[in-house]
Amino acid sequence: MALEPIPAVVDSVIIGNGPSALILSYILHGHIPYYNTANPHPDPILHNKLVRSPCLLDINVQNLTDHFQASRLSYSTQALPINVLLDTLIRPLADTEPGVFKTCVEWRYEPERAVNHVVLGNTANAGGQWADNPVSASWDIGALSYAEMLSLPGYSLSDHCKVSGRGQPAEFYRPTRREIASYLAAYPEAVGISGSLRFRSEAKGITRAANGFLIASHDLHCKHLILASGIFSHLLPARPQLEPLLRLPDHSTQCTPPLLVVGSGFTAADIIISALPNRKIIHIYKWNPDERPSPLRACHADAYPDYAGVYRRMKLSAMRYFGQDCIFSPLRKRKSNPFFNSRDWDQSYEGLPNTYIKDVSVHGDYATVTLQAADGRVFEREIANLEYVIGRRGSLEYLEQDLQHEVLSSGLPANDNAGSISGLSLRVKVERDLQVAPDVFVTGSLTGDSLVRFAFGGCVFAAQKILLGRLAGPLEPESVHVGIANGTLDDHTNRYRLTNGHTDLGISRKARSASIDIENIKSDIWKNSGWLSGTCPAL
């Protein structure tokens, strides 16, 4: 069905069409989140506060979260409090007692509260980064998040699996990128918000105008602007000397010469995991585990055997490279992590930590690279292709310079600019207020919280201000506070940087759930023994 033309004036424009944009659009269509008193949260203090004011668009974040630090329950200390709050209400105790408690949020359809808006995204389908894959990694690698952590309101990932004929996802299932992309592409139609979305629609030239903003690329005026374009829209470019290697013909189906992978994060690991089992891989990566460790280090071997396995190979290569003793039992590791059986790692993987590409020589369809080791040693390797994946960034260059300055006015980290936005670029500013400039809001990974589960809070914040008309400027601190939970930003910036924003990857929720089950069984045995009531028979 053909979409109606975009009107010349709307109340709100959302830039980006990833999960956070879809959540916010769902709310702006009139789906309002309420605390469901019939499913009380296991935190009695939080429950008592919310009973008095159940509409989640009328909440005082500081008041609701100020006891989290002292709570016996487990709350994230890394995500913004409003994101932690919505996450725990939607999935109570999801990390410690998954599946035990029902959601505490009900979505009531109140069409009279709907706000006319447009969602502009440059991908072919809804999903943002999930709809686009700029590297050669497989679409069938499991995501970092479990299925229930990726569900959006009104139509869950489980619902989509059932509709698609795949059945109910297993517990602790990591859906593939392909499955998530399919789900997000189907979501707008399933929940009735597709009329507000425009695909392959790149916004440019956004300026502040009288009574709002002008999106010059679409000749579109709006009162409120929501930035949901994320921090993963483009790869950091290779330096010019390496560009000839990026133009080599694709040799992904060949075993030799090797594939050269440069990078130490998840995208580099995805490419290594995706390579043919018998293809040789040369892996250049930074190795500084004390100050700037790879985010792969945080991955629990049971929950993320693939990422933990790649990190293990990086660590072993670094130890050998720097002449350290390796105490390693291949048989034991193969038994504990089946990922090690996926290839003959000793024959197919060469890890080169802290190695510099000094020179490049292309000959025909292949190339020779001259490498310099950390100790100054120079050597050569022949390669077939290069995957240069040292990181991703977002961009706010669709904003004109004056508006960029408004949004980014608070001390950007080194090397960050409007064309290179990281998770830390706006972190200091959003700690104070998710309204980063008058009538301009940020959601999703632009807030520094990159997991989908933590996207809800920023969307509720923006919707709260838009729907309730509280837009006279940033609110006073006592009115709403979105600072880092359990401390100031300075307390956690270093840990945030070391974990790349992912602070729960070291948790095996399956193992934790099993241990809780054992403790519950022990507790039942204790209670049934009669000791608690004084009725235990004499021994």
N, C-alpha and C positions, 0 to 999 in steps of 0.2 A: 504494500500500500504506500502510495506516494505521501511524503510528509508535506505539511503546510509550510509555506515560506516563513522564515524567521521574521517575527514582527520587528518594527523599527525601534520599539521601546519595550523593555521588560523590567521587572523589579530586580532580578538577580541573574548574573552570568557566572557559571562555573567553568573554569579553564582546566581541562583534563577530563578523562572519562574512565579513570581507574576505580577501584573499590570505594574510596572515600567520596568521590564525586557521585557514585551511584547511591550510596547511603544517604547523602545529603539531598539528592534529588527525590528519593523516596520520602523523606521527611517533608520536603517542600511541596510534595503532592498532597499533603494532608494526613500522613501517617504519623501520629504523635506517640512518642514513647511514654509509658506510665509504669510506675512501680506496681507490681502485682502483689497485693497483700495476701492473696491466696497461696502464693509460693514465697514465703518469707525467706529473706537472706539468712544464712547461718550466723552472720554477725549480728547479735541482738542490738548492739548500739546503733549500727547502720540502719537496721530495720526500724527501730523506734523513731529515728530521725525522719525516715522517708514516709512512714505512715501518716505523718502530719502534713506532708506536702508531696503527694505521689507523682505529680506531673514532672517529668524529667526535663522539661523545658523551662522549669521555674525552680532551679536548684541553686544552692550556695555551696560551691565546691569545697571551699575551705572548711565550712561547718561540717560537711558530710565526711571529709577525709582526715580531719585533724587528729583522730584517734588511731589512724592506721599504723603509725610507728609503734605504738604500745600494744597493738592487737596481737593476740596469740595466733591469729590467722595469717596466712602468707599473702602479702600484697607486694606487687612489684615496686622496687625503689628506684627504678630507672625511667619508666614512662611518666609522662605528665599525669598529675593526679586526676584530671578530668577523664583521661583515657583509661587510667587504672579503674576509676569508679565505674564507668560504663562497662568495661570488660568484666569486672567481677559481678555486676548485676545481670549481664547477659549470660555469663558462664560462671556461676558461683564455684569457687575453689577448683577451677578447672585444672590447675597444675598439681594439686595435692590429692584431691578426691574426684577425679574426672568421672562424669556421668552419674554422680550420686544425687546432685541437687538439680531441680528443674530451673529453667530460666526465671528470673525475677522481673523480666520486662515483658509487658504486653503492648502491642502496637494497635492503637485505636484509630480507625479511619474517621477523620473529621474534615470533610471536604471544604467546609467553610473557612478553614484555616490555611488552605493551599495558597501558594505564592507562585505567580507566573515567572518562569525562569527558563534559561537555555543552558545546555551542557555542550561545550565545544571541545572535541577531541580529534587529534590528527590520525588516529589509527582507524583501520577498516571496520573494527567491531569494538564494542564496549570491553573494557578490561585494562586499558593503559599499558603498562609494561608487560602484563600477562598476554596481551594480544600481539606483541611484537618481540621478535627474537633476533637481535642484531649479530649473533655469533653462531658458530656451527654446532653448538651443544644440542643434545637430543631433547625433544619435547617430552620424553618419557621418563625423565628423572624426577624422583619424588621431591615435593616442595619442602621447605623448612618447617612449615606449619602443618599440623594435623587437620583433617577434613573439617572438624567442627569449629576450628579456629578461623576458617576461611569463609564461613557462611555469612550472607548478608540478610537483612530482615525481609520477611514476606515470602521468601523462596530460598530454602537452604540448599547447600551442596548435596545433602542427602536426598532432598526432594528431586534435584536434577538427576542424580544417579538413578533414582527409581523411574523417573519419566523416560530416561534414556535407555532403560532396560538393563542397567548394570546392577540393580539391586542395592540394598543397604550397604554403605561402606563399612568395612571391618573396624573394630575399635583400634585406635592408635594408627590409623591409616594415613599415610602421606600421599595425597593425590598428586598425580603428575601435572606438569605444566600444561600438557594437552587437555587434561580433564578440567583444570581450572579455567583455561581459556574458553573452553566450550561452555562451562557454567556461566561465566561472566558475560559471554556473548548472548546467552539465552535470557539472562536475568531481566533486562529492561522490559521485554515483551511479557515475561511471566508475571511481573508485578505492575504492569500498566504505566510505565514511565517513558516508554520508547518515544512518544511524541515530542519530548523535550530534548532528546539527544540528536546531535549532528555529528556524523563521522567524516573522516578525511577532511576535517574542517580546522585548519590551523589559524589560530588567532594571532594577529599582529597589530602593532601600533596602538596599544591601549594607553589612553591618556585620561587624566582627570578633567572633567568638563563641568559645566554648570549643572548642579543638582545630580551629580553622579559621575559616570565614566562613559567614554566613547571607545568602542572597539572598531578601529578604523577599517580593518580588513573585512568587516561585515556591515559597516555603517549601522552599528547597533548601539543603542544607548541603554544604560542600566543604572540603578541606584546603588546596588551592592555588588561587589566583585569578590569571588571566592577563588583562591589559587589552590588548585588540586593537581598540579602538573607533575609533582613528584621529584625525586632526586635520582632517578635511574633512566632518564630519557636518552642519554647518549654515552658512548664509551669515551674515556679519555683518549685523545689521539696519540699515535706514535710520533716520535720526532721524525723530521723529514728524511733523515738518513735511512730509516727503516721502511719508508713507504713503498719502495720497489718490491719488498718481500710480501707486502699485502696484495700486490697485483699478480702474484704467481698463480698459475692454473690450479684448480682444485685437485688434490691428490688424496682425498679422504678415503678412497677405497684401496689405496696401496699401502704396503707395509713399510717400504723404504723408498727414498731416504726419510729420515724422521720428521715428525711434526714438532716445530718449536713453539712452546707455550711460554708466554711471559706474563706473570701475575701470581699473586699468592692468596687470592680470595676465592669466593664461591664460584664465580664465573670461570676462573681458571680450572678449578676442580671439576666443574661441569664438563668442560671440554675434554679433560683427561678421562673422565668417566665415560664419555660418549665415544671415544676413539675405539677403533677396532681392536679386539683383544691382542692381536699380533702386530699392531702398528707400533713402531718405535717412537718414543716421546722424549724430547729434551725439554726440561722444565727449568726455566730461570725464574728465581723468586727472591724477594727480600727476606732475610732471616735475621730478626732482632727480637727474640722471644721475650726478653726482659722489658723492653720499652715499647715496641710496636709489633706484637705477635700477630700472626695470621688469624683472622676470625675463625678459621677452621679448627683452631686449637680448642675452642669452646665446645665442639660437637661431641656429645656422648657417643661412645662406640656402639651401644645397643640401639639408641634412637636414630643415629645417623651413621651407620656403618660405612657408607660410601665416602662421606666427607671426612670422617675420622680416619679412614684408611688412607686417603690421599695425604692427610696431614702426617700420618705415621711415616709414609715414604719420604716426605719432605724432611722430617726430623732425622730419620736414619741417614739420608743423603748428607744433611748438614753435619752430622756427627762424624761421618767418614771423611767428608770434605775438609773438616777442620782438625782431623786427626784425633778425635775422641773415641774412647772405647765404646763399642756397641754390644750390649748384652741383650740378645734378641733370639728368641726361639721361633723359627718360621712355622714349625708344626703347631705350637701352642697358639700363635696368632691366627693361623688359618682356621683352627677350631673355634676360636673366640669371635672371629670376624670373617664371615664367608666372603667378604669383598676381596680378600687377598687371593681367593681362588679364581678371580675373574681374568687374570692374566699372569704371565711369568714376569713378575716385576723386576727381578734382577737382570733379565735379558732385555726388557722392553722399555724400562724407565731409567733415565739419567737425570738426577736432580743436581742443579748447579746454583747453590745459594750465593747471593751477593755478587753475581757475575755481570759484567758489562759487555754489551755488544759494541765492539770497537770499530768494526768495518764490515761492509757488505759487498759481495760480488755475485751478480746474477749471471748465470750461464745457461741459456736456453730456458727450460721449464723448471730449473732448480737453482739453488743458490748456495754459496759458501759464506758462512759468517765467521769473522775473527772475534774471538772472545777473550776477555781479560778477567782472570780470577781475582779474588779478593787479595791474594798474596802477590799479585803482579804478574803471575804466569800467563803467557799468551798462547792460545791454541785455536784450532779451527774445527768446525763441524759443517758437514753438508746437510742441507735441509730441503724439504719439499714445500713446506708452507709455514707461515707464521700466524699465530693467534696472539694478538697483543691486547691483554685484558687486565690492565693494572687498576681498573676501577671505573665506576660510572658516576655521572653527575646529572643534575637537572639544570634547567635554564629558566631564567626570568626575562630573557631578552625580548619577549613579546610585549613587555611593558616599556613604554617610552622612558627616557632617561630620568625625568623629574619624578615619575612614579616609582621607578627603580630606587631612587634615592630615598623616597619616603619609606619604602618597604624594607630596605637594607641599611637603614641609617645607623644601626646600633652595632658598631665594631665587628665587622666580618673577620673570621679566622684567616690566617695567612693563606694565600693562593686562591681564595674564594672571591668570585665576582658574579655579576649577573648572569654570565654565561657558564659559570661553573659552580653550581649550588650543591652543597653537601648536607648531610644530616645535622651538622653543627652550625651551618650558616645563619639560621634564624633561631637557634636554640635559646640563646640568651634572651632574645626579644619575646619569644612565645612563652617563656617562663613567666613573664610579667603579664602578657595579654595575647591571646590568639587573634585579636583584632590588631594587626600589625601596622595599620594606618587607618585613618578614618574611613569606615565602610569597606575596608579590605580585610579579608579573613584568609587564614591558611588552614588546610586540613591534610590528612594523610602523612606521607613521609616527609613533607616539607617541614613538619613540626619537629622532626628528629625521631619520631616513633614510626619505624618502617614496617612493622608487622600489621597485617590486616586487622587482627584482633584489637589493636589499639587505634583504629581509625574512627571509632564511633564517637569518642569524646569530642574531638574537634568539630565533627559534623553537628552534634547536639549544641555545642557552643555557638556555632554560626547560625544555626536555625533559631536558637533561643533569641539572639539579638535581632534577627530579621523578622521573625514572627511576632515578637513582643514589642518591636519598635523601639528598643532601647539603644538608639544609635546616636546619641548626642555626643559621642566621643568615648574614649577608653573609660571603663568604669573605675570607681575608686577601689583601692586595694581591699577595703573591708567588705566590698560588695561581692566580688568574686576573685578567687585566687587560683592561678593555674601553675604555681611553682612546683619544682621537683618534689615529689613526695619524700618524706623522711629526711629532709636536709636541703641544703642549697645546691644550686647547680655546680658550684665549685667542688663540692664533696664528691660528685659523681662524674664529672666531665672526663677524667682520666679513664675510669672504668668503662664509660660509654665508648670512648675512642678505642680502647683495647678490644672491645667486643663487637665493634662495628654496629652498635645499636642492638645487637642480639644478645641478651643477657640470660636467656633461659635455655640455650642450646645444650648446656651441660646436664640438663635434667632428663632422665629416662622416666617419662610419666608412666610407662608400663610397669617398670620396676618399682616405682614409688607406689603405684596403685596396689601392686601385689603385696608390698610390705604393710600397707594400711589394712588390707584384707586380713593378713596374718594377725596384726595387732587387734583387729576387731574380733577375730575368732578367740584369741587369748582372753580378751575382755569378757566375751560371752561365757567362756569356761569358768572364769573367775566369778562372774555374777551368778551363774547357775550352780556353783559349788555350795552356795549358802553362806559363805563367809561374810558377805556384805550385810546380810540380814540377821546374822547371828544364829542361823538355823543349821549350820553344818553339823552333821552327825559326829558324835565322839569317835575319835580314832582308837 
